[in-house]
């Protein structure tokens, strides 16, 4: 895999054959090529990678959410950002709480993904 395009579906096995550092660099390289200004490019790339990993692993809730958001009119890239916003919120809450079990964290994340709609994400 030579490059990354968030608007093009990945071949999961190709993506998963890369190590994590290579995945992060591919995403970072995409954003540099497109001259995308980001407040924290490293964190942004890591969130992209986490979502792409979940898609490559065929995590059902994430795949369904991506499909729904794209059906609602979001580009694949924007749908990744919408899903990433839920992930970031959950990570923030987990750092604050620090005591939730893995099953609780996963259940909360998947429930939030199920409720996520394109119009709500666009509204901020």
N, C-alpha and C positions, 0 to 999 in steps of 0.2 A: 504494500500500500504506500503510494508515493505522496498523496495529498488527501486533504479532508475538505469536504463541502457539506455543511450542515443542511443544505436543501436537497441533498441526494441520499437516498437510503444506503446504508452500509451493508456489505456482506459480512454478517456476524462473525463467521469463522476467521475471515481476514483480519477484522478488527481485534478479535480476542487473541490472535496469534502475535500481536504486537505487545511489547511490555508497556507498563503504565506510563513510563517516561516518554516513550515514542508517541503514545496516544496524545498526551498533553502537548508535546511539541507540534504534532500535526494540527491540533486545534489552535494553538497559539500562532502557528505559521499562517493559518487561514486568516485569522483576525489581523495579523500584520499585513498580509497581502492586500486585504480589503481596506486597510487603513482605518479600521474600526477603533475608535477611542473608547477605552474602558477605564473605570476607576481602579480596578484591580484585575489586570489581565490574567494573572496566574490563577486566581480563584475562579474567574469566569471560565477558563479552560478546564479546570478540574470539574466544575459542575457539568459542563458539556460532556466530559469523559464519563462521569458517573451515569448520566442519563443514557449515553450511547452504549455503555456497558450493560445497563439494564435491558435496553432494546436488543442488543446482541445475544443476551442470555434468554431472550423471549419472556421477560417478566410480564405476565399477562396484564396486570393493571396498568403498567407503563405503556405497553403496546396498544391497549384499548384507548388509553387517554390520548396518545399521539394521533391515532386514527380519528377519534372524535374531534379533536381540536382542528385537524386538517380538514375534516368534513365541514366544520364550522367556519372555514375560510382562512385559517392561519397557515402561513407557509410552514414547512417542516422546521426551519430555523426558529421561527417565532414560537412554534409549539414546543420545541426543546427549551426555549427560555421560559415559557409558561410552566412547564413541568419543573424546570430548575428553580423557579420561584417558590414552588411548594417544597421542594427538597431543601432549599436554603432556609426557609421558615422553620421546617422541622429540625434541621441541624442546630439552628439558633436556640430553639426551645429545648432541645436535648442538652445542649451545653449549659443552659440555665438550670434545668431540672437535675440532670445528672443521675437520676435514679430509675428511669423507665427501663423495662426489660426490652430485649430485642423484639419480641412478639408484639409488645405494646407499641413500639416505635413503628414497626412495619404496618400494623393495623391502622394506626393514625395516618401514616403517609398514604396508604392505599385508599382510605376513606376520603382524604382530602383530594386525591387525584380523581376519584369518582365524581366529586362535586365540581371540579374545575371546568369552567366553560370559557370559551374564547371571548365572549363579550365581557365577562367579569374581569378576565386578565387584561383585556384592552383598556378597561376602565381604571385599572390600577388597583 
